[in-house]
Amino acid sequence: MSAQPNADEESQAQPLLDPSLHRSLSNVTSQVAIVGSNVCPIESLDYEIYENDFFKQDWRSRGKVQIFQYIFVKWLLCFLIGLIVSLIGFCNNLAVENLAGVKFVITSNMMLVKRYGMAFLVFFSSNFVLTLFASIITAFIAPAAAGSGIPEVKAYLNGVDAPGIFTVKTLLVKIVGSITAVSSSLLIGKAGPMVHTGACVAALLGQGGSRKYGLTWRWLRYFKNDRDRRDFVTCGSAAGIAASFRAPVGGVLFSLEEMASWWRSALLWRCFFTTAVVAIMLRALIDVCLSGKCGLFGTGGLIMFDVTSQNTTYHIKDVPPVLVLGVIGGLLGSFYNFLLEKVLRIYSYIYGKKPIYKIILACSISVFTSCLLFGLPWLASCQPCPIDASEACPTIGRSGNYKKFQCPPGHYNDLASLIFNTNDDAIKNLFSKDTDSEFQYSSILIFFATCFFLSIFSYGIVAPAGLFVPVIVTGASYGRFVGMLVGSHSNLNHGLFAVLGAASLLGGSMRMTVSLCVIILELTNNLLLLPLIMVVLLVSKTVADAFNGNVYDIIMKLKGFPYLEAHAEPYMRQLTVEDVVTGPLQLFNVIEKVENIVHVLRTTGHHGFPVIDERSHSESPVLFGLVLRAHLIVLLRKKAFLTTAVRADSDAFRHFSAMDFTKRGSGNGDKIEDIELTEEEMEMFIDLHPFCNSSPYTVVETMSLAKALILFREVGLRHLLVIPKISNVRNFNLSVGLSFSSYAQRLDNGRHLYCMALHCTYTLHNTYTMSLLICAHTQFGEFSLLESHISALFGFLLQCPCTLTKHLVI
């Protein structure tokens, strides 16, 4: 197979990973890509502990105080992450409840005096202005803040260094944009944006702040590496869920089940500590609001309401309706994902144009939503207030179960009670007990259809938008409808059916089980529901898995994020790593000329290079180790040169500090173009002995590709070296060549990212040639199998060393 001639030109014309959704090209995110397809070039993250002489010397020089400081500061950062995320989550809910509350109060007051036209104008204009503001700041300041952010964080934890997802601008826009967008009555949620917000906070703290804005702390220098930042981002994502639903254990399990690609017991303990801090802070802040000091916030809000705190009894006859709910949830969830994918593909055509088109689309959705939400309650008939109502009926000027809308005194509009509320209050009404006669069949059906389709069309706009809460609202509405149909044939009240309906649609759309089960239990404060929730989640996930994948994986593929799955494709067992490597290889000697290093760095985009030692007593070169591109640039920048090709003495360490080799931030490393050298310096030499990883992961050439991929994924590698099984191959002429067709793109911030098309060519004896292209769209942690997507396959053959370097994405 061969790449199309115009593949380079097409790739250069294609914008680099537009943070907004773009049209997914054929096989763009499959583990094996089609040659010639436009690629999404993204750097991998380095999760490996780089064991060179300098690293070992640095750790040996650390005393007990420094080791204690490292451990203490790590726990302190987990505490700060929990503290900051809980404050952001609380303020987010506080702002949404008050912004949306003021809008609904003014609209309701005008409806009371029958000024319906003015009420619609206030409702329409406030929604339009809020949506316009959210879309403008997102489109022009931080496009990476659009959407929920969960696919971006999930891809990062898999090893994808996507541009701009953890910057200060993204964090601020995510917070402000989420508040205004959710307050504008769009069918979107704030749980997803909170996960992204928590990850941003963790990433910024983990890298010591923002160097661009002068906010850095030297005492955080221990964590200037991708490995520690990965752990902090995992804690931040768990804290985001905990702050959204006041579900600390659910947040930990969400990070484990859905987000993290690598997990260990120490990380579990730190995540649990972080979410515990969130839970305690939220409890303290909610107590302040319950005293009446938070405006309209205090009696509503999903994070502070125990929706079904009652004793529940059920029998075996209640199980069949629950099973039906699970099946319906699986079918609806898979259909929801299918429609969402189609809508986002349509939106991608619009997003390929100027930002103004994104804003027009968001405003159009807002106009349509406002007209629909204000007009639909007029279709519902007014109901007389129940005599034994648990709250004032009708409710005027605040959230509640009985909205008056256009009804006469003593009556309420059940559809308005769901629509003219925040999403959190709508969930509260649907989950509420002792309200079995509150809603009509037609009102519930209308509300279900409205939420189902509006949430799909609203998610893709250029604004922070989550899917958790809209899916809960939609599932709760059809769950309550099923409860109304079952009626007295079940011991479960309609509110409990709403809870189970929400669980079934969440399971059918997001395909999580354990974490969703715990989140719903913590949300409802009702442990007796555990068996029923488990059953409904298992059934809905099983049914939905027969049709498509979970919603976040679908969005990741649409955005072009390379993701390394935990399993290998069946065909990979028929291939060996030898089938994937090719040449010519870019490598260095342990003592290399400066001019050669500069030339290779300027002409390739590879991240790592094998280093060989041509010893006098050996007929073939010996693999010494691996040196990183970033470390070579540091050596060139510091001008650690030798006048002769001799090994440097131990004093070489004194010219460097540990800070010289730390990573500044996500994608913010030095570039070879910034290095200026004289002709005299170009003729000097660099001793790579102290700076090479002398113990890289290696496999023999006969290992199956499937086995290598599993090793790559489980250990979290970025580079994997392939060595020959036999030490002497002179009896037959085997030459392995590696050629890369590099698609180099420049982002607005000046960073370069690369994708390689890998062509493997074997030449045996005369002229037998076999060509093969493999490209894995995934990311790898500490080292990678293919570097942009099989992140790095390094082959070292005695006579013709070969290596696979730099992300491969086609």
C-alpha positions in Angstrom: 0.0 0.0 0.0 1.2 3.5 -0.7 0.2 6.9 0.4 -1.6 9.2 -2.0 0.6 11.8 -3.6 -1.5 14.7 -2.3 -1.7 13.4 1.3 0.8 15.9 2.5 -1.0 18.8 0.9 -4.4 17.7 2.3 -3.0 17.3 5.7 -1.4 20.7 5.7 -4.7 22.3 4.6 -6.6 20.5 7.3 -6.7 22.4 10.6 -4.9 20.7 13.4 -7.4 19.1 15.8 -9.9 21.9 15.9 -11.2 21.7 19.5 -14.6 21.9 18.0 -16.0 18.8 16.5 -15.0 18.1 12.9 -16.0 15.6 10.3 -14.4 12.2 11.0 -12.6 10.9 8.0 -12.5 7.2 7.2 -10.8 5.1 9.9 -9.3 8.2 11.4 -9.4 6.8 14.9 -9.2 3.1 14.2 -6.2 1.2 15.4 -5.2 0.6 11.8 -5.5 3.5 9.5 -6.0 3.8 5.8 -2.9 5.0 3.9 -3.5 8.5 2.6 -6.3 9.5 4.9 -6.0 12.9 6.5 -4.5 12.6 9.9 -4.9 14.3 13.3 -1.3 14.9 14.4 -1.0 14.9 18.2 2.0 14.4 20.5 2.2 11.6 23.0 2.9 12.1 26.7 5.9 10.6 28.4 4.8 8.5 31.4 8.0 6.5 31.8 10.5 7.1 34.5 13.6 8.0 32.4 16.4 6.1 34.1 19.6 7.8 32.8 22.8 8.5 34.8 21.8 12.1 35.5 18.4 11.0 36.9 20.0 8.4 39.1 22.6 10.9 40.4 19.8 13.4 41.1 17.8 11.0 43.2 20.8 9.8 45.1 21.6 13.3 46.0 18.2 13.8 47.7 18.0 13.5 51.4 15.1 12.4 53.7 13.8 16.0 53.9 13.4 16.3 50.1 11.7 12.9 49.9 9.3 13.9 52.7 8.7 17.2 50.9 7.8 15.3 47.7 5.3 13.1 49.5 3.9 15.9 51.6 3.4 18.3 48.6 1.7 15.5 46.6 -0.9 15.1 49.3 -1.1 18.8 49.8 -1.9 19.3 46.1 -4.7 16.6 46.3 -6.1 18.6 49.2 -5.9 21.9 47.2 -7.5 20.2 44.2 -10.5 19.1 46.3 -10.8 22.5 48.0 -10.7 24.5 44.8 -13.0 22.2 42.8 -15.6 22.1 45.6 -15.6 25.9 45.7 -16.0 26.1 41.9 -18.7 23.5 41.9 -20.6 25.3 44.7 -20.3 28.7 43.0 -21.3 27.2 39.7 -24.6 25.9 41.2 -25.1 29.1 43.1 -24.7 31.2 40.0 -26.9 29.0 37.8 -29.7 28.8 40.4 -29.7 32.6 40.9 -29.3 33.6 37.2 -32.0 31.2 36.0 -34.1 31.8 39.1 -34.3 35.6 38.5 -35.2 34.9 34.8 -38.1 32.6 35.8 -39.3 34.8 38.6 -39.6 37.9 36.3 -41.3 35.7 33.7 -43.7 34.2 36.2 -44.6 37.7 37.6 -45.5 38.9 34.2 -47.6 35.8 33.5 -49.5 36.5 36.7 -50.6 39.9 35.4 -51.4 38.3 32.0 -48.6 40.2 30.2 -47.8 37.1 28.1 -46.0 38.9 25.3 -43.7 40.7 27.6 -43.1 37.5 29.6 -42.0 35.7 26.4 -39.8 38.7 25.4 -38.0 38.5 28.8 -37.6 34.7 28.6 -36.5 34.8 25.0 -34.0 37.7 25.3 -32.4 36.5 28.5 -31.8 33.1 27.0 -30.5 34.6 23.8 -28.0 36.9 25.5 -26.7 34.2 27.8 -26.2 31.8 25.0 -24.6 34.5 22.8 -22.1 35.4 25.6 -21.2 31.8 26.2 -20.6 31.1 22.5 -18.6 34.2 21.9 -16.1 33.7 24.7 -15.8 30.0 23.8 -15.3 30.5 20.1 -12.8 33.4 20.3 -11.0 32.9 23.6 -10.9 29.1 24.3 -12.4 26.8 21.7 -11.1 23.8 23.7 -13.7 24.7 26.4 -16.6 23.7 24.1 -18.5 20.5 24.9 -18.4 18.5 28.1 -14.6 18.0 28.2 -14.9 14.4 29.3 -13.6 13.0 26.0 -10.6 15.4 26.1 -9.7 14.4 29.7 -10.2 10.7 28.9 -7.9 11.0 25.9 -5.3 12.9 28.0 -5.3 10.1 30.6 -4.7 7.7 27.7 -1.6 9.7 26.7 -2.9 12.2 24.2 -1.3 15.6 24.5 -4.1 17.5 22.8 -3.5 21.3 22.5 -5.1 23.8 24.7 -7.2 21.6 26.9 -5.6 22.5 30.3 -4.8 26.2 30.0 -5.8 29.1 32.2 -8.0 30.5 29.5 -9.8 27.1 29.0 -10.4 26.9 32.7 -11.9 30.4 33.0 -14.1 30.0 29.9 -15.2 26.6 31.1 -16.5 28.0 34.4 -18.1 31.2 33.1 -19.4 29.6 29.9 -20.9 26.7 31.7 -22.8 29.0 34.1 -24.2 31.2 31.3 -25.0 28.3 28.9 -26.8 26.2 31.6 -28.7 29.3 32.8 -30.0 30.0 29.3 -32.5 27.1 29.5 -30.6 25.0 26.9 -30.9 21.3 27.5 -27.3 20.8 28.7 -25.7 19.9 32.0 -22.8 21.2 34.1 -21.5 17.8 35.3 -19.3 17.2 32.3 -17.8 20.7 32.3 -17.1 20.2 36.1 -15.0 17.1 35.2 -13.0 19.2 32.7 -12.7 22.0 35.2 -11.4 19.7 37.9 -8.9 18.3 35.5 -7.8 21.8 34.5 -7.3 22.8 38.1 -5.2 19.6 38.8 -3.1 20.0 35.6 -2.3 23.7 36.4 -1.4 22.9 40.0 0.6 19.9 38.9 2.8 21.9 36.5 3.4 24.6 39.1 1.0 27.2 37.7 1.1 29.1 34.4 4.5 30.3 33.2 2.8 32.4 30.5 1.0 34.5 33.1 3.9 34.5 35.6 2.0 32.3 38.1 4.6 29.6 38.9 5.9 28.1 42.1 9.3 26.6 42.3 8.3 24.3 45.2 6.2 22.3 42.8 9.2 21.5 40.6 9.0 17.8 41.6 5.8 17.4 39.5 7.1 18.8 36.2 6.6 15.5 34.5 3.7 13.8 32.7 3.5 10.9 35.2 2.6 12.9 38.2 0.4 15.2 36.2 -1.6 12.2 35.0 -2.3 11.2 38.6 -3.4 14.7 39.5 -5.7 15.0 36.5 -7.2 11.7 37.5 -7.9 13.1 41.0 -9.3 16.3 39.4 -11.8 14.4 37.2 -13.0 12.4 40.3 -13.4 15.7 42.2 -15.4 17.1 39.3 -18.0 14.4 39.5 -18.0 14.6 43.3 -18.7 18.3 43.2 -21.5 17.9 40.6 -23.5 15.2 42.4 -22.1 15.3 45.9 -21.0 11.8 45.3 -17.4 11.3 46.5 -17.3 7.5 46.1 -19.0 7.7 42.8 -16.4 10.2 41.6 -13.6 7.8 42.4 -15.3 5.0 40.7 -16.1 7.2 37.7 -12.4 8.0 37.2 -11.5 4.3 37.6 -14.2 2.9 35.3 -14.5 5.6 32.6 -11.5 8.0 32.6 -8.2 6.4 33.7 -6.2 4.1 31.4 -3.7 3.2 34.2 -4.6 2.7 37.8 -2.8 1.6 41.0 -3.7 1.5 44.6 -1.8 4.6 45.6 -3.8 6.6 43.1 -7.0 5.2 44.4 -6.1 6.4 47.9 -5.3 9.9 46.7 -8.5 10.1 44.6 -10.5 9.1 47.6 -8.8 11.7 49.8 -9.5 14.4 47.1 -13.2 13.5 46.8 -13.5 13.4 50.6 -12.3 17.0 50.8 -14.9 17.9 48.2 -17.7 16.2 50.1 -16.8 17.9 53.4 -16.5 21.4 51.8 -19.8 21.0 50.0 -21.5 20.0 53.2 -20.2 23.1 54.9 -21.1 25.4 52.1 -24.6 24.0 51.8 -25.2 24.6 55.5 -24.4 28.2 54.9 -27.0 28.4 52.1 -29.7 26.6 54.1 -29.5 29.6 56.5 -30.9 31.7 53.6 -27.7 33.5 52.6 -27.5 32.3 49.0 -30.4 34.1 47.3 -32.6 31.7 45.3 -30.1 28.9 45.9 -30.7 26.7 49.0 -33.7 24.6 48.5 -33.0 23.5 44.9 -29.9 22.3 43.2 -29.1 18.7 42.4 -26.0 18.6 44.6 -27.9 19.2 47.7 -31.2 17.4 47.4 -31.9 13.9 48.8 -34.5 12.9 46.2 -36.0 9.8 47.6 -35.0 9.6 51.3 -37.7 7.1 52.3 -38.0 3.4 53.1 -38.7 1.3 50.0 -40.3 -2.1 49.9 -40.6 -4.1 46.7 -41.4 -7.7 45.8 -40.6 -10.1 43.0 -43.6 -8.8 41.0 -41.9 -5.4 40.8 -38.9 -6.9 38.9 -40.5 -7.4 35.4 -41.3 -3.6 35.0 -37.7 -2.9 36.1 -36.4 -5.3 33.4 -38.6 -3.6 30.8 -37.2 -0.2 31.9 -33.7 -1.6 31.4 -34.5 -2.9 27.9 -36.1 0.5 26.9 -33.1 2.3 28.4 -30.7 0.3 26.3 -32.6 0.8 23.1 -33.1 4.5 23.7 -29.5 5.0 24.9 -28.1 3.4 21.7 -30.5 5.4 19.6 -29.6 8.6 21.5 -25.9 7.9 20.7 -26.7 7.2 17.1 -28.6 10.5 16.6 -26.0 12.5 18.5 -23.2 11.2 16.2 -25.2 12.1 13.1 -26.0 15.6 14.4 -22.4 16.3 15.4 -21.2 15.2 12.0 -23.6 17.7 10.4 -22.4 20.4 12.8 -18.8 19.6 11.8 -19.5 21.0 8.3 -20.5 24.3 9.9 -17.6 24.3 12.2 -15.2 24.0 9.3 -16.0 27.6 8.5 -15.5 30.9 10.4 -16.2 31.1 14.1 -19.2 33.4 13.4 -21.0 30.4 11.9 -20.6 28.5 15.2 -22.1 31.5 17.1 -25.0 31.7 14.7 -25.7 28.0 15.2 -25.7 28.4 19.0 -28.0 31.4 18.8 -30.3 29.6 16.4 -30.6 26.6 18.9 -31.3 29.1 21.7 -34.1 30.8 19.7 -35.7 27.5 18.8 -35.4 26.2 22.4 -36.9 29.4 23.9 -39.9 29.3 21.5 -40.5 25.6 22.2 -40.2 25.8 26.0 -42.5 28.8 26.2 -45.0 27.5 23.8 -45.4 23.8 24.9 -47.0 24.5 28.3 -49.9 26.1 26.5 -50.7 22.6 25.2 -51.2 21.2 28.7 -54.5 21.6 30.4 -54.7 23.2 33.9 -55.0 20.8 36.9 -56.6 21.7 40.2 -54.3 21.8 43.1 -54.3 18.7 45.3 -55.7 19.2 48.7 -52.9 17.3 50.4 -50.1 19.0 48.5 -46.8 18.9 50.4 -46.0 22.5 49.3 -47.8 25.6 48.3 -49.9 25.2 45.2 -49.5 26.9 42.9 -45.9 27.9 43.4 -45.3 31.6 42.5 -41.9 33.3 42.2 -39.8 30.3 43.1 -39.0 26.7 42.1 -41.5 24.1 42.9 -43.8 21.2 41.8 -46.8 23.3 40.9 -46.2 26.1 38.4 -49.2 28.4 37.8 -48.2 29.6 34.3 -51.4 30.7 32.5 -53.8 28.8 34.8 -56.5 30.4 37.0 -56.1 30.6 40.8 -56.1 27.2 42.5 -54.8 25.4 39.4 -51.3 24.5 38.1 -49.7 23.6 34.8 -47.9 20.3 35.2 -45.8 20.7 32.0 -44.7 24.2 33.0 -43.7 22.7 36.4 -41.1 20.7 34.4 -40.1 23.2 31.7 -40.1 26.5 33.7 -37.5 25.2 36.1 -33.8 24.6 36.0 -32.8 21.0 35.0 -31.9 20.3 38.6 -35.4 21.3 39.8 -37.1 19.3 37.0 -35.2 16.2 38.2 -36.3 17.0 41.8 -40.0 17.2 40.6 -39.7 13.9 38.7 -38.0 12.1 41.5 -40.3 13.4 44.2 -42.5 11.1 46.2 -46.2 11.4 47.0 -46.8 13.0 43.6 -48.2 10.1 41.7 -51.2 12.1 40.5 -49.4 15.3 39.7 -48.5 14.7 36.0 -50.7 13.8 33.0 -49.6 11.2 30.5 -49.5 13.7 27.7 -47.4 16.1 29.6 -44.8 13.5 30.5 -44.6 12.3 26.9 -44.2 15.8 25.5 -41.5 16.6 28.1 -39.7 13.3 27.3 -39.6 14.0 23.5 -38.6 17.6 24.1 -35.7 16.7 26.4 -34.6 13.8 24.2 -34.2 15.8 21.0 -33.2 19.2 22.4 -30.4 17.7 24.4 -29.0 16.1 21.2 -29.2 19.3 19.2 -27.9 21.5 22.1 -24.8 19.5 22.9 -22.8 20.3 19.8 -22.9 24.1 20.2 -19.8 26.1 20.8 -20.2 26.4 24.5 -19.4 24.3 27.6 -22.2 21.6 27.7 -22.5 18.4 29.5 -24.6 15.3 28.9 -25.1 13.8 32.3 -28.0 16.0 33.5 -29.9 16.0 30.2 -29.7 12.2 30.1 -30.9 12.0 33.7 -33.9 14.4 33.0 -34.8 12.4 29.8 -34.5 9.0 31.5 -36.5 10.2 34.6 -39.3 11.4 32.4 -39.9 8.1 30.6 -39.2 6.2 33.8 -42.0 8.1 35.4 -44.2 7.4 32.4 -43.7 3.7 32.8 -44.5 4.0 36.5 -47.8 5.7 35.5 -48.6 2.9 33.2 -47.8 0.3 35.8 -49.8 2.2 38.4 -51.1 0.2 41.4 -49.7 -3.1 40.0 -46.3 -2.2 41.6 -45.3 -1.3 45.1 -42.9 1.3 43.7 -44.1 4.9 43.4 -43.7 7.0 40.3 -40.6 8.9 41.7 -38.7 5.6 42.1 -39.6 4.6 38.6 -38.2 8.0 37.5 -34.9 7.2 39.3 -34.7 3.8 37.6 -35.5 5.3 34.3 -32.7 7.8 34.7 -30.3 4.9 35.6 -31.4 2.9 32.5 -30.8 5.7 30.1 -27.5 6.6 31.6 -26.4 2.9 31.3 -27.7 2.8 27.7 -25.9 5.9 26.7 -22.7 6.0 28.8 -22.3 2.3 29.3 -21.0 2.6 32.9 -22.3 0.3 35.6 -20.5 0.4 39.0 -19.8 4.2 39.0 -23.3 5.1 37.8 -24.9 2.8 40.4 -23.0 4.4 43.3 -23.6 8.0 41.9 -27.3 7.4 41.8 -27.3 5.9 45.3 -25.4 8.8 46.7 -27.7 11.2 44.8 -30.9 9.6 46.0 -29.7 8.7 49.5 -31.6 5.4 49.3 -29.5 2.3 49.6 -32.6 0.0 49.4 -32.7 0.8 45.6 -29.3 -0.9 45.1 -30.5 -4.3 43.7 -33.0 -2.6 41.3 -30.4 -0.1 40.1 -27.9 -2.9 39.5 -30.4 -4.9 37.5 -31.5 -1.9 35.3 -27.9 -0.8 34.6 -26.8 -4.3 33.6 -29.7 -4.9 31.3 -29.5 -1.4 29.7 -25.8 -1.7 29.1 -26.1 -5.2 27.6 -28.8 -4.2 25.2 -27.1 -1.0 24.1 -23.7 -2.7 23.5 -25.3 -4.7 20.8 -25.7 -1.5 18.7 -22.9 0.9 19.2 -20.3 2.2 21.7 -20.6 4.6 24.6 -21.2 8.2 23.9 -17.8 9.5 25.1 -15.9 7.1 22.8 -18.1 8.2 19.9 -17.3 11.9 20.6 -13.6 11.1 20.9 -13.6 9.5 17.5 -15.5 12.4 16.0 -12.9 14.8 17.5 -10.1 12.7 16.0 -8.4 11.9 19.4 -6.1 8.9 19.1 -7.1 6.4 21.7 -5.3 3.1 22.5 -7.9 0.5 23.4 -7.2 -2.0 26.1 -7.7 -4.9 23.7 -5.9 -6.0 20.6 -7.7 -6.6 17.3 -7.8 -10.2 16.1 -5.7 -9.6 13.0 -2.8 -8.4 15.2 -2.2 -11.9 16.4 -1.3 -12.8 12.8 1.5 -10.1 12.7 4.8 -9.8 14.5 6.5 -6.6 15.5 9.1 -7.5 12.8 6.3 -6.9 10.3 5.8 -3.3 11.4 9.4 -2.0 11.7 11.2 -0.5 8.7 14.0 1.9 7.8 16.2 3.8 7.2 16.7 4.5 10.9 17.6 7.8 12.5 20.1 7.0 15.4 23.0 8.5 17.2 26.3 7.3 18.5 27.0 7.6 22.2 29.4 10.4 21.3 27.8 12.3 18.5 28.8 15.3 16.4 26.6 18.4 17.1 26.1 19.0 13.4 24.5 15.5 13.0 22.2 16.0 15.9 21.0 19.4 14.7 20.4 18.0 11.2 18.3 15.0 12.4 16.3 17.2 14.8 15.5 19.7 12.0 14.6 17.1 9.4 12.5 14.7 11.5 9.7 15.0 14.0 10.7 12.0 16.0 10.6 12.2 19.7 13.1 9.5 20.7 16.2 8.1 19.0 18.1 4.9 19.7 21.7 5.4 20.7 24.4 2.8 19.6 27.9 2.1 20.8 30.3 0.9 18.2 32.7 -0.9 20.4 36.1 -2.0 19.1 35.8 -5.6 20.2 32.4 -6.1 18.5 31.8 -6.5 14.8 28.4 -4.9 15.1 27.1 -1.9 16.9 25.6 -2.4 20.4 22.3 -0.8 21.5 23.2 1.5 24.3 19.8 3.1 25.0 17.3 5.7 24.1 17.6 9.5 24.1 14.7 11.9 23.9 14.3 14.8 21.6 13.6 17.2 24.5 16.8 16.2 26.2 18.9 16.7 23.1 17.5 20.2 22.7 18.4 20.9 26.4 22.0 19.8 25.7 22.2 22.0 22.6 20.7 25.0 24.4 23.1 24.6 27.3 26.0 24.0 24.8 27.4 21.0 26.7 29.9 20.4 23.9 33.3 18.6 23.7 36.1 19.6 21.4 37.1 16.0 20.9 35.1 12.8 20.6 36.0 11.5 24.1 33.7 10.6 27.0 33.0 13.4 29.4 34.1 13.2 33.0 31.7 13.3 36.0 31.9 17.1 36.1 29.4 17.2 33.3 26.6 16.9 35.8 27.5 20.3 37.4 26.4 22.1 34.3 22.8 20.9 34.7 20.1 20.8 37.2 17.0 18.6 37.5 14.9 21.7 36.4 16.6 21.7 33.0 15.1 18.4 32.0 11.6 18.9 33.5 8.7 19.4 31.1 7.3 23.0 31.2 3.7 22.1 30.5 1.5 20.3 28.1 3.0 20.7 24.7 5.2 23.7 25.7 8.7 22.3 25.1 11.7 24.1 23.4 12.0 23.8 19.7 15.1 23.2 17.6 14.4 26.3 15.6 15.1 28.4 18.7 18.7 27.0 19.0 21.4 29.2 17.4 24.9 27.7 17.0 28.1 28.9 15.3 30.0 26.9 12.7 32.7 26.2 15.2 30.1 24.7 17.7 28.6 22.6 15.0 31.9 20.8 14.6 32.0 19.9 18.3 30.7 16.7 20.0 28.2 15.7 22.7 28.6 12.8 25.1 25.2 11.2 25.3 26.2 8.5 27.9 24.8 10.3 31.0 21.6 11.4 29.3 20.5 8.1 27.6 17.9 5.8 29.1 20.1 2.7 29.3 17.2 0.4 30.2 14.4 1.0 27.7 11.7 -1.6 27.2 12.7 -4.1 24.5 11.0 -7.0 22.8 12.2 -9.6 20.3 11.3 -9.3 16.7 9.1 -12.4 16.8 6.7 -11.1 19.4 3.1 -10.9 18.1 1.8 -7.4 17.5 -1.2 -8.1 19.8 1.1 -9.1 22.6 3.3 -6.0 22.1 0.2 -3.8 22.1 -1.1 -5.2 25.3 2.4 -4.7 26.9 2.4 -1.2 25.5 -1.0 -0.3 26.8 -0.8 -1.9 30.3 2.7 -0.5 31.1 1.8 2.8 29.5 4.7 3.1 27.1 5.6 5.7 24.5 8.6 3.8 23.0 9.2 0.1 22.5 12.4 -1.2 21.1 12.5 -4.2 18.9 15.7 -6.3 18.9 16.7 -9.3 16.7 16.2 -12.8 18.0 19.5 -14.0 16.5 22.7 -12.1 17.0 24.3 -12.8 13.7 22.4 -12.5 10.4 25.3 -12.3 8.0 24.3 -15.6 6.3 21.5 -13.8 4.5 21.2 -10.3 3.4 18.4 -8.7 5.4 18.0 -5.0 5.3 15.1 -3.2 6.9 14.2 0.3 5.9 12.0 2.8 7.6 10.5 5.8 5.7 8.2 8.4 7.2 5.9 10.6 5.3 5.6 13.4 7.9 2.6 15.7 8.1 3.9 18.6 10.0 1.3 21.2 11.0 1.6 24.5 12.9 -0.9 25.5 15.5 -1.8 29.0 16.2 0.5 29.0 19.2 3.4 28.0 17.1 3.7 24.4 18.3 4.6 21.6 15.8 2.9 18.3 15.9 3.6 15.4 13.6 2.0 12.3 12.2 3.9 9.6 10.4 2.8 7.3 7.7 4.7 4.1 8.3 5.8 2.1 5.3 7.7 -1.2 6.0 9.9 -2.6 3.4 11.8 -5.8 3.6 14.4 -6.7 1.0 15.6 -10.3 1.0 18.4 -11.5 -1.3 17.6 -10.1 -4.7 14.5 -8.0 -5.0 11.6 -9.3 -3.0 9.8 -6.4 -1.4 6.8 -6.4 0.9 5.2 -3.2 2.0 2.8 -2.8 4.9 1.3 0.2 6.7 0.2 0.0 10.3 -1.1 2.9 12.2 -2.6 2.8 15.6 -4.8 5.7 16.6 -4.1 5.7 20.3 -1.8 7.2 22.7 0.6 5.6 24.9 1.7 6.5 28.2 5.3 6.2 29.4 6.3 4.8 26.1 4.3 3.9 23.0 4.0 1.2 20.4 3.6 3.7 17.7 4.3 7.1 18.6 1.5 9.2 17.3 -0.6 6.3 17.5 1.4 3.2 17.6 3.7 5.6 19.4 7.1 4.1 18.9 8.3 0.9 17.6 12.1 0.9 17.8 13.8 -1.9 16.0 17.4 -2.6 16.4 18.9 -5.1 14.0 22.6 -5.8 14.1 23.4 -4.9 10.5 20.6 -2.6 9.8 19.0 -1.1 13.0 15.5 0.0 12.5 13.1 2.0 14.6 9.7 3.4 14.6 9.5 6.8 16.2 7.1 9.6 16.6 3.3 9.3 16.6 1.9 7.3 13.8 -1.5 8.5 12.8 -3.0 8.2 9.3 
